[in-house]
Amino acid sequence: MPDKDVHRIELRAQTVEELRSFLDGAADLDLGCRPAVRRQPSGELVVEVYATMPQLDRLRAARSAPGLTVSVVENATQTGRARQAEVGSRNRFSSRQAPSGLGIKE
């Protein structure tokens, strides 16, 4: 279901006012648990948001901000599924022995 996949999206603008005018009232966008605006060396301000493509399309249709660039970085749902495949399903603590590895045992 590609419409339900969540995407990581970068919003880029030259001023805080441009970002605010685009995000004002955009309650259906997820800014993460600690939203932060980063200033790039070029002077651009960048904020990451998470949304489905239909949410982003509705927001683009309803709002426009001159000088604001919207870039889809990745499909976060697919990336999450790929990372989950890397995690084992076995309980490595079930034998009641400390797992071996490179750590220092004291």
C-alpha positions in Angstrom: 0.0 0.0 0.0 2.2 2.8 -1.2 -0.4 5.5 -0.2 0.0 4.5 3.4 3.8 4.5 3.4 5.4 7.3 5.4 8.1 9.3 3.7 10.9 11.4 5.1 10.6 14.9 3.5 12.9 17.9 3.7 11.5 21.4 3.6 14.1 24.0 2.6 13.6 27.8 2.8 15.6 30.9 3.1 13.7 32.4 6.0 11.8 31.1 9.0 8.7 33.0 7.9 8.6 30.9 4.7 8.8 27.7 6.7 6.1 29.0 9.1 3.8 30.0 6.3 4.0 26.5 4.8 3.7 24.6 8.1 1.1 26.8 9.7 -2.0 24.7 10.2 -0.3 21.5 8.8 -1.4 19.4 11.7 -1.2 16.1 9.8 2.5 16.4 9.2 4.8 14.7 11.7 7.7 16.8 12.8 9.2 14.0 14.9 9.6 14.1 18.7 12.1 16.9 18.6 11.7 19.1 15.6 14.7 21.2 14.7 15.5 23.6 12.0 19.1 23.3 10.7 20.9 26.0 8.9 23.0 24.8 6.0 26.3 26.4 5.0 24.5 27.9 2.0 22.2 29.8 4.5 19.2 27.6 3.7 17.0 26.5 6.6 16.0 22.8 6.5 13.4 20.9 8.6 12.5 17.2 8.2 8.9 16.1 8.3 7.2 12.7 7.9 4.0 12.2 5.9 2.3 10.0 3.4 2.3 11.1 -0.2 -1.5 11.9 -0.1 -0.9 14.1 2.9 1.9 15.9 1.2 -0.1 16.4 -2.0 -3.0 17.9 -0.1 -0.6 20.3 1.7 1.0 21.3 -1.6 -2.4 22.0 -3.1 -3.7 24.0 -0.1 -0.5 26.0 0.6 2.2 27.6 -1.4 5.2 29.5 -0.1 7.5 31.2 -2.5 11.1 30.1 -2.1 10.2 26.9 -0.3 11.5 23.6 -1.7 10.0 20.2 -0.9 12.1 17.1 -1.4 11.2 13.5 -0.7 14.3 12.0 0.9 13.2 8.4 1.3 10.3 6.0 1.9 10.8 5.6 5.7 8.4 2.7 5.8 10.5 0.7 3.4 13.7 1.6 5.2 12.2 0.5 8.5 11.2 -2.8 7.0 14.7 -3.3 5.6 16.2 -2.6 9.1 13.8 -5.0 10.8 15.0 -7.8 8.5 18.5 -7.2 9.9 17.4 -7.9 13.5 17.5 -11.5 14.7 14.3 -13.2 16.1 16.1 -15.4 18.6 16.3 -14.5 22.3 20.1 -14.3 22.9 19.6 -14.1 26.6 17.6 -17.3 27.0 20.6 -19.4 27.9 21.2 -17.1 30.9 24.8 -16.6 29.8 26.3 -13.3 28.8 26.6 -13.0 25.0 30.2 -13.2 23.8 31.6 -10.3 21.9 34.2 -7.5 22.0 33.0 -5.8 25.2 35.1 -5.8 28.4 33.7 -8.1 31.0 34.3 -7.0 34.6 
